């Protein structure tokens, strides 16, 4: 669980490590709490660069290829061929 309850709309600092190959990648970014549910929270990144976003998306696909579409990114509208 999280150390203290988060409120929707709150800005938080996120720092975590992706066990990427060949070296782990440290992601350090700001996020906004989009929703909370008990001790879980959905967080939308605010300053995640395209490189980090690609790393996270690739990591999530590796972890759960069948379930990737269930948790959609917190962006408006459908995602098509974004550069």
C-alpha positions, 0 to 999 in steps of 0.5 A, a space after each residue: 500500500 501507499 504511505 498516505 492516502 492520495 487525492 485525485 488531482 494531487 501532483 506526485 513525484 514518481 521515481 521507479 526502476 524498470 528492469 530493462 535490458 541491458 541495464 535497469 532504467 530509472 524513471 523520475 517524473 511528475 504525475 497527477 493522481 487520476 483516480 484512487 481506489 482503496 490503496 491503489 491509485 491511477 497516475 497520469 504522467 505529466 513530464 514523461 519524455 517520449 523516450 521514457 514513455 516508450 520504455 514504459 510501454 515496452 516494459 508493460 507489453 513484456 509483462 502482460 501482452 494479453 492484458 495491455 489494452 485493459 489499462 488504457 493510457 490517460 489521454 483523451 481520444 483514441 490513439 492512432 499513428 502518433 509520431 
